[in-house]
Amino acid sequence: MTVSDLINKLDLKLVAGADGLDHAISGCYICDLLSLVMSNSSSGNVWVTVQTNINVVAVAALTDAACVVIAENSQLEPIAVSKADKEGIAVLSTHMTAYEIACKLKDVL
Amino acid sequence: MSDIVKTLHYDVDPKDFDSVGEASGKTKNVLRQLGFPPEVLRRVAIAMYEGEINMVIHANGGTADVEISPKQIKITLKDNGPGIPDIEKAMQKGYSTASEEARSLGFGAGMGLFNMDTYADELNITTKIGVGTTVEMIIRT
C-alpha cells in the first residue's frame, strides 16, 4: 500500500510533502516523544503523532517513515510544511484520535 | 586513520530547535550515497541526532565532525556548554533535565544518552563543569 492509497482509504488530508505520496507503507508507530520514535519506529511506518513542529519532519526523514499522520486536527507549523515539501515527507492530517487511526489502520494494512 | 574516505564538519546552532537534525540528516544522506547499508544509516542517524539535540537543549550548540571509513563511522560532537555533573545519572533511561520548551516539542524523554550508548559501538564522553563536553561515538559497519 502507498501513502496515496492510505489517504483514499482513511479519508486523510495531505498537508505537505506531495513528493512522498508513492512511498510504500509497512506498519505503524504511534508516539509523541521523538527519542522513542527514533529508537522504536521502523522504516516504512506510518507515524501517528500530535506533534506539529519542524522536528517531526527531521525525525520522519531520519527514520525513513513512509508518512506522518497528524491526529486530532493539529496544524503543522508553516516552517515544518516547507521542510516536508523539501524532504518529500508526506504529512497527512485527520480529525481522528491516534486510537481511532490505529483501529482503522488495523483493517487496511 | 589512513583509510578515511570522507570527513564532514557541521556547526550546530545554539538554541535553534528548528534546525536540529540537519547535521545528522546530511550525514545520513552522504552515507547513503556512499552505499552503506540501511542498518548503519539508521544507527548513525539515531546516535548523531540524539547528540545534536543534546547540544541544542543543554549546551550552546557546538560542532559535529564525522570521519567516514569503510569499517567505521566516527562522530565527534564538541560543545562549550555547562558540562555533565553526573554522567552515570545522565545515562539512565528516563532521566532528563530538559527545559519545558524542549519537552513541549517532544524532546526530553530521557533517552538521548541511552540511545547513543545503545546504537553506537563505542561511546566516550569527556566533560568538565563550566568548560564543555566532547562526545565521541564509533559505529562499526
gemmi code that builds the backbone of each chain (N, CA, C; Angstrom):
import gemmi

chains = {
    "A": [
        ("MET", (0.831, -1.197, 0.000), (0.000, 0.000, 0.000), (0.870, 1.253, 0.000)),
        ("THR", (0.476, 2.250, -0.767), (1.233, 3.511, -0.795), (0.527, 4.556, 0.070)),
        ("VAL", (1.215, 5.676, 0.251), (0.633, 6.777, 1.022), (-0.642, 7.280, 0.335)),
        ("SER", (-0.621, 7.328, -0.990), (-1.823, 7.737, -1.746), (-3.002, 6.836, -1.431)),
        ("ASP", (-2.758, 5.525, -1.435), (-3.835, 4.569, -1.127), (-4.397, 4.842, 0.267)),
        ("LEU", (-3.475, 5.111, 1.215), (-3.897, 5.334, 2.599), (-4.793, 6.576, 2.709)),
        ("ILE", (-4.408, 7.617, 1.995), (-5.213, 8.854, 2.008), (-6.641, 8.553, 1.554)),
        ("ASN", (-6.756, 7.767, 0.498), (-8.092, 7.450, -0.033), (-8.885, 6.563, 0.920)),
        ("LYS", (-8.231, 5.567, 1.477), (-8.954, 4.604, 2.325), (-9.413, 5.224, 3.647)),
        ("LEU", (-8.564, 6.107, 4.221), (-8.899, 6.660, 5.544), (-9.422, 8.098, 5.479)),
        ("ASP", (-9.582, 8.610, 4.260), (-10.082, 9.967, 4.069), (-9.209, 10.993, 4.807)),
        ("LEU", (-7.892, 10.920, 4.546), (-6.945, 11.835, 5.180), (-6.676, 13.018, 4.261)),
        ("LYS", (-6.138, 14.084, 4.840), (-5.847, 15.276, 4.049), (-4.329, 15.457, 3.935)),
        ("LEU", (-3.843, 15.638, 2.720), (-2.408, 15.881, 2.524), (-2.116, 17.343, 2.838)),
        ("VAL", (-1.211, 17.596, 3.804), (-0.893, 18.989, 4.136), (0.519, 19.392, 3.688)),
        ("ALA", (1.350, 18.429, 3.348), (2.710, 18.745, 2.876), (3.372, 17.490, 2.312)),
        ("GLY", (4.418, 17.706, 1.513), (5.255, 16.593, 1.059), (4.641, 15.707, -0.006)),
        ("ALA", (4.041, 16.328, -1.035), (3.375, 15.548, -2.096), (4.337, 14.594, -2.808)),
        ("ASP", (5.638, 14.895, -2.783), (6.610, 14.003, -3.442), (6.711, 12.640, -2.757)),
        ("GLY", (6.152, 12.543, -1.544), (6.236, 11.282, -0.819), (5.008, 10.398, -0.963)),
        ("LEU", (4.111, 10.765, -1.860), (2.839, 10.033, -1.978), (2.990, 8.585, -2.439)),
        ("ASP", (4.086, 8.295, -3.142), (4.238, 6.916, -3.638), (5.067, 6.035, -2.696)),
        ("HIS", (5.404, 6.544, -1.507), (6.149, 5.715, -0.543), (5.316, 4.509, -0.113)),
        ("ALA", (5.981, 3.369, 0.002), (5.280, 2.144, 0.414), (5.159, 2.087, 1.935)),
        ("ILE", (4.018, 1.610, 2.406), (3.740, 1.555, 3.848), (3.890, 0.130, 4.374)),
        ("SER", (4.581, 0.014, 5.510), (4.678, -1.284, 6.173), (4.587, -1.076, 7.681)),
        ("GLY", (3.403, -1.044, 8.218), (3.228, -0.934, 9.657), (3.045, 0.483, 10.149)),
        ("CYS", (2.910, 0.585, 11.463), (2.546, 1.869, 12.071), (3.253, 2.027, 13.417)),
        ("TYR", (3.603, 3.254, 13.759), (4.150, 3.534, 15.087), (3.485, 4.804, 15.613)),
        ("ILE", (3.061, 4.777, 16.879), (2.357, 5.921, 17.459), (3.099, 6.397, 18.700)),
        ("CYS", (3.552, 7.655, 18.681), (4.247, 8.215, 19.848), (4.524, 9.699, 19.603)),
        ("ASP", (4.612, 10.458, 20.692), (4.909, 11.886, 20.570), (6.293, 12.248, 21.102)),
        ("LEU", (6.996, 11.275, 21.677), (8.346, 11.534, 22.189), (9.367, 11.139, 21.112)),
        ("LEU", (10.113, 12.135, 20.652), (10.935, 11.940, 19.461), (12.022, 10.881, 19.635)),
        ("SER", (12.600, 10.803, 20.829), (13.651, 9.800, 21.055), (13.099, 8.379, 20.941)),
        ("LEU", (11.869, 8.188, 21.392), (11.263, 6.856, 21.290), (10.952, 6.529, 19.834)),
        ("VAL", (10.513, 7.529, 19.105), (10.228, 7.316, 17.679), (11.518, 6.950, 16.946)),
        ("MET", (12.594, 7.692, 17.252), (13.889, 7.402, 16.622), (14.292, 5.955, 16.871)),
        ("SER", (14.094, 5.535, 18.103), (14.605, 4.239, 18.518), (13.694, 3.079, 18.117)),
        ("ASN", (12.389, 3.289, 18.158), (11.462, 2.154, 18.046), (10.667, 2.056, 16.761)),
        ("SER", (10.603, 3.118, 15.970), (9.837, 3.003, 14.733), (10.690, 2.296, 13.679)),
        ("SER", (10.023, 1.789, 12.661), (10.738, 1.067, 11.606), (10.566, 1.784, 10.272)),
        ("SER", (11.494, 1.515, 9.383), (11.426, 2.071, 8.037), (10.084, 1.692, 7.392)),
        ("GLY", (9.437, 2.657, 6.749), (8.173, 2.377, 6.072), (6.939, 2.495, 6.944)),
        ("ASN", (7.143, 2.849, 8.211), (5.997, 3.000, 9.118), (5.177, 4.243, 8.802)),
        ("VAL", (3.871, 4.151, 9.103), (3.048, 5.346, 9.235), (3.276, 5.831, 10.663)),
        ("TRP", (3.736, 7.051, 10.840), (3.977, 7.574, 12.178), (2.820, 8.507, 12.556)),
        ("VAL", (2.106, 8.142, 13.615), (0.979, 8.942, 14.081), (1.397, 9.741, 15.304)),
        ("THR", (1.155, 11.059, 15.272), (1.568, 11.935, 16.377), (0.668, 13.157, 16.438)),
        ("VAL", (0.734, 13.881, 17.557), (0.082, 15.194, 17.613), (1.134, 16.310, 17.641)),
        ("GLN", (2.409, 15.924, 17.554), (3.457, 16.947, 17.453), (3.369, 17.608, 16.077)),
        ("THR", (3.628, 18.904, 16.011), (3.457, 19.621, 14.736), (4.658, 20.480, 14.370)),
        ("ASN", (5.744, 20.379, 15.146), (6.881, 21.255, 14.869), (7.821, 20.627, 13.829)),
        ("ILE", (8.785, 21.410, 13.414), (9.668, 21.018, 12.307), (10.472, 19.749, 12.610)),
        ("ASN", (10.691, 19.486, 13.898), (11.478, 18.305, 14.252), (10.778, 17.005, 13.888)),
        ("VAL", (9.458, 17.067, 13.751), (8.702, 15.900, 13.304), (9.187, 15.472, 11.910)),
        ("VAL", (9.413, 16.461, 11.065), (9.861, 16.155, 9.702), (11.282, 15.590, 9.717)),
        ("ALA", (12.132, 16.186, 10.571), (13.510, 15.689, 10.674), (13.524, 14.233, 11.130)),
        ("VAL", (12.727, 13.917, 12.140), (12.697, 12.546, 12.663), (12.093, 11.586, 11.626)),
        ("ALA", (11.049, 12.028, 10.947), (10.438, 11.174, 9.914), (11.459, 10.856, 8.815)),
        ("ALA", (12.251, 11.879, 8.444), (13.264, 11.665, 7.398), (14.363, 10.723, 7.895)),
        ("LEU", (14.806, 10.943, 9.139), (15.900, 10.119, 9.675), (15.491, 8.661, 9.854)),
        ("THR", (14.209, 8.428, 10.143), (13.757, 7.057, 10.385), (13.151, 6.413, 9.138)),
        ("ASP", (13.183, 7.135, 8.017), (12.588, 6.638, 6.764), (11.122, 6.251, 6.943)),
        ("ALA", (10.383, 7.085, 7.673), (8.937, 6.851, 7.801), (8.291, 6.966, 6.426)),
        ("ALA", (7.229, 6.176, 6.192), (6.511, 6.274, 4.917), (5.781, 7.611, 4.852)),
        ("CYS", (5.204, 8.006, 5.980), (4.496, 9.287, 6.071), (4.223, 9.585, 7.537)),
        ("VAL", (3.770, 10.814, 7.791), (3.364, 11.203, 9.138), (1.871, 11.481, 9.103)),
        ("VAL", (1.140, 10.999, 10.101), (-0.272, 11.362, 10.222), (-0.435, 12.194, 11.492)),
        ("ILE", (-0.886, 13.413, 11.326), (-1.110, 14.315, 12.462), (-2.559, 14.129, 12.921)),
        ("ALA", (-2.718, 13.670, 14.163), (-4.048, 13.354, 14.695), (-4.744, 14.593, 15.247)),
        ("GLU", (-6.024, 14.460, 15.439), (-6.864, 15.434, 16.145), (-6.784, 16.842, 15.575)),
        ("ASN", (-6.690, 16.909, 14.247), (-6.705, 18.196, 13.544), (-5.628, 19.176, 13.987)),
        ("SER", (-4.541, 18.685, 14.559), (-3.445, 19.591, 14.911), (-2.857, 20.160, 13.620)),
        ("GLN", (-2.428, 21.398, 13.686), (-1.953, 22.096, 12.484), (-0.434, 22.055, 12.410)),
        ("LEU", (0.082, 21.529, 11.318), (1.526, 21.502, 11.106), (2.034, 22.938, 10.955)),
        ("GLU", (3.120, 23.263, 11.663), (3.641, 24.623, 11.600), (4.171, 24.930, 10.196)),
        ("PRO", (4.015, 26.198, 9.736), (4.421, 26.560, 8.365), (5.861, 26.168, 8.014)),
        ("ILE", (6.794, 26.355, 8.943), (8.196, 26.027, 8.674), (8.364, 24.506, 8.477)),
        ("ALA", (7.502, 23.746, 9.171), (7.532, 22.288, 9.019), (6.943, 21.879, 7.668)),
        ("VAL", (5.944, 22.622, 7.211), (5.359, 22.357, 5.888), (6.446, 22.524, 4.814)),
        ("SER", (7.203, 23.610, 4.919), (8.274, 23.865, 3.936), (9.299, 22.735, 3.942)),
        ("LYS", (9.689, 22.306, 5.145), (10.716, 21.256, 5.230), (10.178, 19.927, 4.693)),
        ("ALA", (8.920, 19.628, 4.985), (8.322, 18.378, 4.493), (8.252, 18.386, 2.971)),
        ("ASP", (7.931, 19.548, 2.401), (7.905, 19.664, 0.931), (9.307, 19.435, 0.362)),
        ("LYS", (10.292, 20.040, 1.026), (11.686, 19.935, 0.568), (12.198, 18.499, 0.672)),
        ("GLU", (11.850, 17.832, 1.770), (12.361, 16.474, 2.025), (11.509, 15.389, 1.362)),
        ("GLY", (10.335, 15.776, 0.854), (9.446, 14.784, 0.257), (8.859, 13.821, 1.275)),
        ("ILE", (8.570, 14.348, 2.462), (7.920, 13.548, 3.511), (6.438, 13.917, 3.530)),
        ("ALA", (5.579, 12.976, 3.155), (4.149, 13.264, 3.136), (3.625, 13.397, 4.559)),
        ("VAL", (2.955, 14.514, 4.842), (2.330, 14.734, 6.141), (0.822, 14.841, 5.919)),
        ("LEU", (0.084, 13.989, 6.635), (-1.356, 13.899, 6.452), (-2.049, 14.351, 7.731)),
        ("SER", (-3.253, 14.866, 7.581), (-3.980, 15.368, 8.731), (-5.348, 14.702, 8.816)),
        ("THR", (-5.852, 14.579, 10.043), (-7.172, 13.989, 10.244), (-7.769, 14.499, 11.555)),
        ("HIS", (-9.092, 14.446, 11.650), (-9.766, 14.810, 12.905), (-9.700, 13.645, 13.899)),
        ("MET", (-9.370, 12.448, 13.439), (-9.398, 11.258, 14.296), (-8.327, 11.324, 15.400)),
        ("THR", (-8.584, 10.623, 16.497), (-7.564, 10.466, 17.544), (-6.588, 9.383, 17.092)),
        ("ALA", (-5.445, 9.307, 17.774), (-4.449, 8.275, 17.431), (-5.079, 6.884, 17.543)),
        ("TYR", (-5.927, 6.678, 18.552), (-6.579, 5.373, 18.734), (-7.496, 5.047, 17.554)),
        ("GLU", (-8.276, 6.036, 17.159), (-9.200, 5.811, 16.030), (-8.434, 5.505, 14.738)),
        ("ILE", (-7.324, 6.212, 14.549), (-6.498, 5.946, 13.360), (-5.952, 4.520, 13.421)),
        ("ALA", (-5.456, 4.141, 14.604), (-4.873, 2.804, 14.761), (-5.903, 1.715, 14.441)),
        ("CYS", (-7.125, 1.903, 14.930), (-8.186, 0.914, 14.661), (-8.427, 0.777, 13.154)),
        ("LYS", (-8.450, 1.914, 12.472), (-8.688, 1.859, 11.019), (-7.491, 1.259, 10.281)),
        ("LEU", (-6.280, 1.606, 10.752), (-5.076, 1.061, 10.100), (-5.036, -0.463, 10.214)),
        ("LYS", (-5.506, -0.961, 11.340), (-5.512, -2.416, 11.554), (-6.314, -3.114, 10.446)),
        ("ASP", (-7.352, -2.468, 10.003), (-8.202, -3.075, 8.969), (-7.613, -2.973, 7.563)),
        ("VAL", (-6.801, -1.937, 7.333), (-6.340, -1.727, 5.951), (-4.900, -2.172, 5.682)),
        ("LEU", (-4.086, -2.269, 6.732), (-2.679, -2.637, 6.479), (-2.513, -4.153, 6.381)),
    ],
    "B": [
        ("MET", (43.399, 7.853, 10.874), (43.404, 6.594, 10.100), (43.594, 6.885, 8.617)),
        ("SER", (44.341, 6.079, 7.944), (44.662, 6.347, 6.543), (43.524, 5.961, 5.603)),
        ("ASP", (42.589, 5.138, 6.081), (41.534, 4.690, 5.174), (40.270, 5.554, 5.246)),
        ("ILE", (40.394, 6.751, 5.813), (39.231, 7.654, 5.845), (38.905, 8.105, 4.423)),
        ("VAL", (37.653, 7.891, 4.025), (37.279, 8.254, 2.654), (36.630, 9.626, 2.591)),
        ("LYS", (36.086, 10.082, 3.717), (35.439, 11.383, 3.690), (35.331, 11.926, 5.112)),
        ("THR", (35.478, 13.245, 5.251), (35.228, 13.875, 6.542), (34.163, 14.954, 6.353)),
        ("LEU", (33.342, 15.123, 7.372), (32.270, 16.121, 7.327), (32.391, 17.000, 8.561)),
        ("HIS", (32.033, 18.266, 8.412), (32.042, 19.176, 9.565), (30.771, 20.019, 9.547)),
        ("TYR", (30.133, 20.119, 10.693), (28.927, 20.945, 10.805), (29.004, 21.793, 12.068)),
        ("ASP", (28.435, 22.987, 11.974), (28.223, 23.800, 13.174), (26.778, 23.591, 13.602)),
        ("VAL", (26.579, 23.258, 14.864), (25.221, 23.068, 15.385), (24.807, 24.356, 16.081)),
        ("ASP", (23.764, 25.004, 15.554), (23.349, 26.313, 16.064), (22.822, 26.226, 17.496)),
        ("PRO", (23.168, 27.217, 18.314), (22.663, 27.214, 19.685), (21.180, 27.537, 19.748)),
        ("LYS", (20.474, 26.831, 20.609), (19.064, 27.116, 20.921), (18.167, 27.179, 19.691)),
        ("ASP", (18.588, 26.542, 18.611), (17.769, 26.592, 17.401), (17.086, 25.238, 17.187)),
        ("PHE", (15.904, 25.115, 17.737), (15.181, 23.849, 17.631), (14.705, 23.581, 16.198)),
        ("ASP", (14.694, 24.645, 15.379), (14.190, 24.470, 14.015), (15.197, 23.811, 13.084)),
        ("SER", (16.483, 23.918, 13.415), (17.462, 23.330, 12.502), (18.112, 22.075, 13.067)),
        ("VAL", (17.704, 21.677, 14.274), (18.315, 20.485, 14.854), (17.955, 19.271, 13.985)),
        ("GLY", (18.958, 18.463, 13.731), (18.752, 17.300, 12.867), (19.361, 17.493, 11.486)),
        ("GLU", (19.790, 18.717, 11.184), (20.362, 18.958, 9.853), (21.674, 18.220, 9.654)),
        ("ALA", (22.534, 18.278, 10.678), (23.842, 17.618, 10.556), (23.663, 16.101, 10.401)),
        ("SER", (22.784, 15.526, 11.230), (22.591, 14.070, 11.127), (21.887, 13.696, 9.828)),
        ("GLY", (20.966, 14.548, 9.377), (20.269, 14.276, 8.113), (21.228, 14.304, 6.937)),
        ("LYS", (22.093, 15.313, 6.924), (23.068, 15.424, 5.819), (24.060, 14.262, 5.868)),
        ("THR", (24.494, 13.915, 7.077), (25.437, 12.794, 7.228), (24.813, 11.507, 6.709)),
        ("LYS", (23.545, 11.290, 7.069), (22.856, 10.078, 6.617), (22.804, 10.036, 5.085)),
        ("ASN", (22.517, 11.178, 4.475), (22.444, 11.213, 3.003), (23.793, 10.908, 2.357)),
        ("VAL", (24.870, 11.447, 2.953), (26.217, 11.169, 2.424), (26.517, 9.669, 2.524)),
        ("LEU", (26.183, 9.085, 3.680), (26.449, 7.648, 3.880), (25.627, 6.801, 2.905)),
        ("ARG", (24.407, 7.242, 2.653), (23.557, 6.505, 1.703), (24.179, 6.558, 0.301)),
        ("GLN", (24.654, 7.754, -0.067), (25.278, 7.904, -1.390), (26.540, 7.046, -1.504)),
        ("LEU", (27.242, 6.882, -0.378), (28.467, 6.067, -0.400), (28.161, 4.571, -0.368)),
        ("GLY", (26.887, 4.222, -0.197), (26.480, 2.824, -0.303), (26.483, 2.034, 0.996)),
        ("PHE", (26.502, 2.728, 2.149), (26.430, 2.000, 3.425), (25.031, 1.391, 3.602)),
        ("PRO", (24.938, 0.227, 4.258), (23.639, -0.451, 4.394), (22.676, 0.312, 5.315)),
        ("PRO", (21.356, 0.074, 5.130), (20.329, 0.788, 5.890), (20.509, 0.720, 7.401)),
        ("GLU", (20.975, -0.415, 7.927), (21.124, -0.548, 9.377), (22.214, 0.392, 9.903)),
        ("VAL", (23.274, 0.574, 9.126), (24.339, 1.515, 9.523), (23.794, 2.949, 9.477)),
        ("LEU", (23.035, 3.257, 8.420), (22.451, 4.600, 8.308), (21.564, 4.893, 9.516)),
        ("ARG", (20.777, 3.895, 9.883), (19.840, 4.048, 11.000), (20.583, 4.304, 12.311)),
        ("ARG", (21.626, 3.516, 12.559), (22.355, 3.653, 13.816), (23.078, 5.000, 13.893)),
        ("VAL", (23.680, 5.413, 12.789), (24.359, 6.711, 12.761), (23.339, 7.834, 12.959)),
        ("ALA", (22.193, 7.728, 12.267), (21.170, 8.778, 12.343), (20.664, 8.938, 13.770)),
        ("ILE", (20.365, 7.824, 14.433), (19.828, 7.894, 15.798), (20.871, 8.468, 16.752)),
        ("ALA", (22.071, 7.898, 16.728), (23.117, 8.316, 17.673), (23.483, 9.787, 17.470)),
        ("MET", (23.607, 10.192, 16.215), (24.051, 11.561, 15.943), (22.931, 12.567, 16.217)),
        ("TYR", (21.702, 12.196, 15.886), (20.568, 13.100, 16.135), (20.420, 13.364, 17.634)),
        ("GLU", (20.534, 12.326, 18.422), (20.425, 12.498, 19.880), (21.524, 13.431, 20.389)),
        ("GLY", (22.716, 13.286, 19.838), (23.823, 14.152, 20.251), (23.576, 15.594, 19.850)),
        ("GLU", (23.068, 15.766, 18.648), (22.746, 17.111, 18.164), (21.714, 17.780, 19.063)),
        ("ILE", (20.659, 17.016, 19.382), (19.601, 17.557, 20.249), (20.193, 17.990, 21.581)),
        ("ASN", (21.033, 17.141, 22.143), (21.625, 17.473, 23.442), (22.421, 18.770, 23.379)),
        ("MET", (23.142, 18.969, 22.280), (23.931, 20.195, 22.161), (23.032, 21.426, 22.092)),
        ("VAL", (21.858, 21.283, 21.461), (20.938, 22.419, 21.344), (20.210, 22.664, 22.671)),
        ("ILE", (19.782, 21.567, 23.311), (18.998, 21.714, 24.546), (19.879, 22.143, 25.726)),
        ("HIS", (21.032, 21.494, 25.854), (21.802, 21.655, 27.099), (23.043, 22.536, 26.968)),
        ("ALA", (23.605, 22.611, 25.778), (24.811, 23.422, 25.607), (24.448, 24.567, 24.669)),
        ("ASN", (25.391, 25.391, 24.347), (25.101, 26.473, 23.407), (25.484, 26.075, 21.996)),
        ("GLY", (24.940, 24.958, 21.546), (25.346, 24.458, 20.237), (26.756, 23.908, 20.309)),
        ("GLY", (27.373, 23.730, 19.145), (28.733, 23.193, 19.137), (29.104, 22.766, 17.726)),
        ("THR", (30.017, 21.811, 17.661), (30.440, 21.335, 16.343), (30.266, 19.820, 16.254)),
        ("ALA", (30.017, 19.371, 15.033), (29.892, 17.934, 14.772), (30.862, 17.575, 13.661)),
        ("ASP", (31.737, 16.618, 13.933), (32.693, 16.156, 12.916), (32.504, 14.659, 12.690)),
        ("VAL", (32.537, 14.279, 11.433), (32.312, 12.874, 11.081), (33.475, 12.389, 10.214)),
        ("GLU", (34.035, 11.257, 10.597), (35.079, 10.615, 9.771), (34.512, 9.295, 9.254)),
        ("ILE", (34.449, 9.202, 7.947), (33.848, 8.012, 7.335), (34.939, 7.139, 6.735)),
        ("SER", (34.999, 5.912, 7.176), (35.903, 4.946, 6.554), (35.100, 3.674, 6.296)),
        ("PRO", (35.606, 2.778, 5.466), (34.815, 1.587, 5.129), (34.397, 0.769, 6.354)),
        ("LYS", (35.227, 0.737, 7.372), (34.938, -0.126, 8.515), (34.193, 0.558, 9.649)),
        ("GLN", (34.262, 1.870, 9.721), (33.590, 2.561, 10.832), (33.278, 4.018, 10.517)),
        ("ILE", (32.276, 4.517, 11.242), (31.937, 5.941, 11.189), (32.251, 6.497, 12.573)),
        ("LYS", (33.078, 7.534, 12.606), (33.416, 8.148, 13.886), (32.779, 9.538, 13.944)),
        ("ILE", (32.000, 9.760, 14.999), (31.298, 11.039, 15.153), (31.841, 11.723, 16.399)),
        ("THR", (32.292, 12.962, 16.251), (32.782, 13.720, 17.399), (31.938, 14.979, 17.567)),
        ("LEU", (31.279, 15.093, 18.706), (30.424, 16.241, 18.999), (31.063, 17.024, 20.135)),
        ("LYS", (31.303, 18.293, 19.879), (32.043, 19.096, 20.866), (31.242, 20.350, 21.193)),
        ("ASP", (31.048, 20.608, 22.468), (30.357, 21.841, 22.847), (31.103, 22.561, 23.969)),
        ("ASN", (30.736, 23.822, 24.147), (31.305, 24.626, 25.243), (30.227, 24.919, 26.271)),
        ("GLY", (29.393, 23.920, 26.512), (28.258, 24.075, 27.425), (28.649, 23.907, 28.882)),
        ("PRO", (27.663, 23.661, 29.727), (27.894, 23.636, 31.175), (28.573, 22.367, 31.689)),
        ("GLY", (28.691, 21.339, 30.832), (29.250, 20.071, 31.301), (28.174, 19.210, 31.958)),
        ("ILE", (28.474, 17.930, 32.139), (27.507, 16.997, 32.737), (27.980, 16.658, 34.148)),
        ("PRO", (27.228, 17.076, 35.183), (27.690, 16.865, 36.570), (27.782, 15.391, 36.949)),
        ("ASP", (26.829, 14.591, 36.493), (26.784, 13.183, 36.906), (26.468, 12.322, 35.683)),
        ("ILE", (27.512, 11.834, 35.027), (27.313, 11.096, 33.773), (26.496, 9.825, 34.001)),
        ("GLU", (26.768, 9.156, 35.120), (26.066, 7.906, 35.399), (24.551, 8.132, 35.455)),
        ("LYS", (24.179, 9.207, 36.116), (22.757, 9.555, 36.225), (22.198, 9.948, 34.852)),
        ("ALA", (22.988, 10.731, 34.118), (22.539, 11.194, 32.803), (22.329, 10.039, 31.827)),
        ("MET", (23.066, 8.950, 32.052), (22.955, 7.791, 31.156), (21.684, 6.981, 31.423)),
        ("GLN", (21.072, 7.207, 32.579), (19.893, 6.406, 32.951), (18.716, 6.714, 32.039)),
        ("LYS", (18.056, 5.648, 31.605), (16.875, 5.768, 30.762), (15.802, 6.549, 31.517)),
        ("GLY", (15.296, 7.605, 30.923), (14.202, 8.359, 31.538), (14.644, 9.562, 32.351)),
        ("TYR", (15.952, 9.675, 32.626), (16.428, 10.841, 33.387), (16.663, 12.001, 32.436)),
        ("SER", (16.055, 13.138, 32.718), (16.212, 14.290, 31.838), (16.207, 15.587, 32.621)),
        ("THR", (17.010, 16.555, 32.170), (16.981, 17.895, 32.753), (16.540, 18.910, 31.685)),
        ("ALA", (15.865, 18.425, 30.645), (15.460, 19.301, 29.538), (14.436, 20.334, 29.999)),
        ("SER", (14.440, 21.480, 29.330), (13.530, 22.577, 29.669), (12.098, 22.236, 29.268)),
        ("GLU", (11.162, 23.007, 29.784), (9.756, 22.841, 29.405), (9.583, 23.065, 27.906)),
        ("GLU", (10.317, 24.042, 27.382), (10.213, 24.332, 25.944), (10.614, 23.100, 25.135)),
        ("ALA", (11.737, 22.493, 25.538), (12.211, 21.309, 24.814), (11.201, 20.168, 24.937)),
        ("ARG", (10.643, 20.008, 26.130), (9.676, 18.920, 26.343), (8.418, 19.125, 25.512)),
        ("SER", (7.997, 20.375, 25.388), (6.769, 20.644, 24.626), (6.942, 20.305, 23.147)),
        ("LEU", (8.187, 20.248, 22.712), (8.458, 19.919, 21.306), (8.657, 18.416, 21.095)),
        ("GLY", (8.568, 17.649, 22.166), (8.696, 16.195, 22.027), (10.063, 15.665, 22.422)),
        ("PHE", (10.931, 16.576, 22.931), (12.244, 16.128, 23.424), (12.140, 15.859, 24.925)),
        ("GLY", (13.273, 15.541, 25.533), (13.298, 15.413, 26.987), (12.715, 14.122, 27.521)),
        ("ALA", (12.750, 13.061, 26.713), (12.242, 11.765, 27.170), (13.265, 11.057, 28.064)),
        ("GLY", (14.442, 11.630, 28.163), (15.485, 10.984, 28.957), (16.055, 9.751, 28.261)),
        ("MET", (16.046, 9.789, 26.941), (16.503, 8.642, 26.154), (17.749, 8.965, 25.339)),
        ("GLY", (18.193, 10.216, 25.384), (19.259, 10.659, 24.492), (20.551, 9.872, 24.642)),
        ("LEU", (21.167, 9.974, 25.814), (22.438, 9.275, 26.020), (22.238, 7.761, 25.994)),
        ("PHE", (21.069, 7.318, 26.465), (20.769, 5.882, 26.432), (20.750, 5.374, 24.981)),
        ("ASN", (20.084, 6.126, 24.099), (20.054, 5.733, 22.679), (21.451, 5.782, 22.059)),
        ("MET", (22.217, 6.806, 22.423), (23.570, 6.924, 21.859), (24.409, 5.710, 22.272)),
        ("ASP", (24.269, 5.324, 23.528), (25.008, 4.179, 24.050), (24.543, 2.869, 23.383)),
        ("THR", (23.260, 2.799, 23.107), (22.687, 1.589, 22.508), (23.106, 1.431, 21.044)),
        ("TYR", (23.071, 2.526, 20.292), (23.263, 2.412, 18.837), (24.708, 2.614, 18.382)),
        ("ALA", (25.557, 3.179, 19.248), (26.978, 3.293, 18.883), (27.721, 2.078, 19.452)),
        ("ASP", (28.742, 1.619, 18.744), (29.553, 0.512, 19.275), (30.461, 1.007, 20.385)),
        ("GLU", (30.882, 2.267, 20.253), (31.706, 2.865, 21.317), (31.180, 4.255, 21.617)),
        ("LEU", (31.082, 4.578, 22.897), (30.667, 5.928, 23.297), (31.618, 6.414, 24.376)),
        ("ASN", (32.321, 7.493, 24.075), (33.231, 8.074, 25.061), (32.826, 9.518, 25.331)),
        ("ILE", (32.615, 9.835, 26.603), (32.199, 11.190, 26.967), (33.270, 11.823, 27.851)),
        ("THR", (33.749, 12.983, 27.421), (34.685, 13.747, 28.245), (33.989, 15.042, 28.619)),
        ("THR", (33.856, 15.309, 29.890), (33.106, 16.504, 30.281), (33.772, 17.206, 31.449)),
        ("LYS", (33.677, 18.526, 31.442), (34.231, 19.312, 32.540), (33.241, 20.433, 32.846)),
        ("ILE", (32.861, 20.530, 34.110), (31.867, 21.531, 34.503), (32.345, 22.939, 34.147)),
        ("GLY", (31.472, 23.671, 33.465), (31.775, 25.050, 33.093), (32.666, 25.174, 31.873)),
        ("VAL", (33.133, 24.077, 31.343), (34.049, 24.123, 30.183), (33.394, 23.525, 28.939)),
        ("GLY", (32.792, 22.355, 29.104), (32.116, 21.748, 27.953), (32.202, 20.235, 27.935)),
        ("THR", (31.631, 19.674, 26.887), (31.548, 18.223, 26.760), (31.948, 17.808, 25.351)),
        ("THR", (32.706, 16.730, 25.272), (33.012, 16.127, 23.975), (32.507, 14.688, 23.986)),
        ("VAL", (31.700, 14.381, 22.996), (31.154, 13.032, 22.864), (31.736, 12.414, 21.598)),
        ("GLU", (32.334, 11.244, 21.765), (32.909, 10.542, 20.613), (32.167, 9.213, 20.462)),
        ("MET", (31.653, 8.985, 19.274), (30.924, 7.732, 19.028), (31.511, 7.030, 17.815)),
        ("ILE", (31.640, 5.726, 17.929), (32.099, 4.938, 16.787), (31.026, 3.922, 16.441)),
        ("ILE", (30.655, 3.904, 15.174), (29.691, 2.923, 14.692), (30.406, 2.066, 13.653)),
        ("ARG", (30.546, 0.783, 13.955), (31.250, -0.100, 13.019), (30.287, -0.584, 11.945)),
        ("THR", (30.784, -0.730, 10.751), (29.876, -1.019, 9.631), (29.666, -2.523, 9.432)),
    ],
}
model = gemmi.Model(1)
for chain_id, residues in chains.items():
    chain = gemmi.Chain(chain_id)
    for i, (resn, *xyz) in enumerate(residues, 1):
        res = gemmi.Residue()
        res.name, res.seqid = resn, gemmi.SeqId(i, " ")
        for name, pos in zip(("N", "CA", "C"), xyz):
            atom = gemmi.Atom()
            atom.name, atom.element = name, gemmi.Element(name[0])
            atom.pos, atom.b_iso = gemmi.Position(*pos), 0.0
            res.add_atom(atom)
        chain.add_residue(res)
    model.add_chain(chain)
structure = gemmi.Structure()
structure.add_model(model)
structure.setup_entities()
